[in-house]
Amino acid sequence: MAERIKVLLSEEEVDARIKAIGEQISRDYAGRQVHLVCVLKGGSFFMCELAKRITVPVSLDFMSVSSYGSNTKSSGVVRIVKDLDEPLKDKDVIVVEDIVDSGRTLSYLLELLGQRGPKSMRLCTLLDKPERRVVEVKVDYTGFEIPDEFVVGYGLDYDQRYRNLPYIGVVELDGE
């Protein structure tokens, strides 16, 4: 089946919103340094653009996690594929995600990172699908709330494709 990508959020809309989030974080952390933790792979595009728009000192780190289970159901078991390079103790941490969906993996991850002694920890996501939430997670900075559609672009992929799109698009399969 072939697919088409319909623009949901234009490149200009995404850029403007990331700029606004960067300004808000800069105000919230005035006089302090912020440590951004990116959840790979999808979050990397958003985090890089966000970091460029934050005016307080920024440090970056990356981690990758994997949920086990079938394609349609998570077993709830999360495996760390790549852990952080630096300790979080006494740092003001912002976890940066591309999308918050069910909340299962992110809830586990936030609990795990919280045990590492950060001074503070907040969550920032480019996209939020609150309709899909199974486990509640507090999102401190949200780019856009979106409907329950399969989206790509700005780091989000469909079978490893479309991550490099400069906008957020909805995947439409032929025949739909």
C-alpha positions, -999 to +999 in steps of 0.1 A: +000+000+000+013+034-009+009+064+014+005+101+011+015+128+036-010+155+044+004+186+062-010+190+097+014+217+110+034+237+086+071+244+089+064+280+099+039+269+126+064+245+141+092+270+140+071+297+156+060+273+184+095+261+191+107+297+194+079+304+219+088+274+240+124+284+239+115+318+252+094+304+280+121+280+291+146+309+290+123+330+313+116+300+336+153+292+340+167+327+340+201+328+358+204+290+357+217+263+334+193+238+319+202+202+310+182+188+281+178+151+279+166+139+245+148+106+240+161+092+207+155+090+179+125+112+172+133+138+198+166+148+183+152+171+156+130+190+181+157+192+208+183+206+185+159+233+173+147+240+208+183+243+222+191+270+196+163+291+209+170+289+246+191+318+258+203+304+292+233+280+292+223+246+279+239+212+281+226+182+262+225+144+267+207+116+249+191+083+258+173+056+239+147+033+253+127+004+239+094-011+249+091-049+245+059-065+234+040-070+201+036-042+176+001-034+189+006-039+226+034-028+250+043-053+277+051-024+300+087-036+302+112-008+292+148-015+282+174+012+282+192+009+248+215+039+254+219+055+288+229+090+296+266+100+295+264+124+324+249+122+359+217+142+366+225+149+402+217+186+412+209+196+375+178+213+363+167+187+337+142+190+309+133+157+292+126+164+255+103+142+236+089+143+201+054+130+211+036+119+242+011+092+234+000+065+259+024+077+285+036+042+295+072+044+285+076+081+295+061+075+330+087+048+336+115+069+322+106+100+343+105+078+374+139+063+366+155+097+359+139+112+390+158+086+411+191+100+398+188+132+420+181+161+396+175+194+413+144+197+391+129+178+362+103+189+337+089+174+305+088+191+271+072+176+240+066+189+205+034+169+202+008+157+227-020+132+220-040+134+253-068+112+239-044+083+238-032+086+274-032+054+294-008+065+321-010+101+333+022+122+328+026+159+335+037+178+304+053+211+314+059+225+279+038+214+249+042+224+213+009+212+200-020+190+211-030+169+181-058+145+173-052+107+174-037+104+139-005+088+127+020+117+122+054+120+107+080+146+102+103+166+125+118+134+138+087+112+137+088+083+113+068+057+095+090+026+090+121+048+094+109+072+067+098+109+067+118+119+099+135+146+078+103+164+068+104+200+081+067+199+090+043+176+108+022+155+084-005+128+087+001+095+070-028+086+047-027+052+031-041+047-003-076+034-001-085+054+030 
